[in-house]
């Protein structure tokens, strides 16, 4: 995964177990990753699960 310095956009988190395949080399902004991590820590809904962030 390549991290960019672009502003946050609307991304969704999908459980890795629900995916058949992963895209080549995805790009995501640092702001999107930070927003997801903050939300996941506050909610606790991603505990012991692997999230894949997609646009």
Protein Blocks (a to p, Z undefined) as FASTA:
>chain_A
ZZdfbdcdddddddfklpfbdcfbdcddfklmmmmmmmmmmnopmgoiacdddZZ
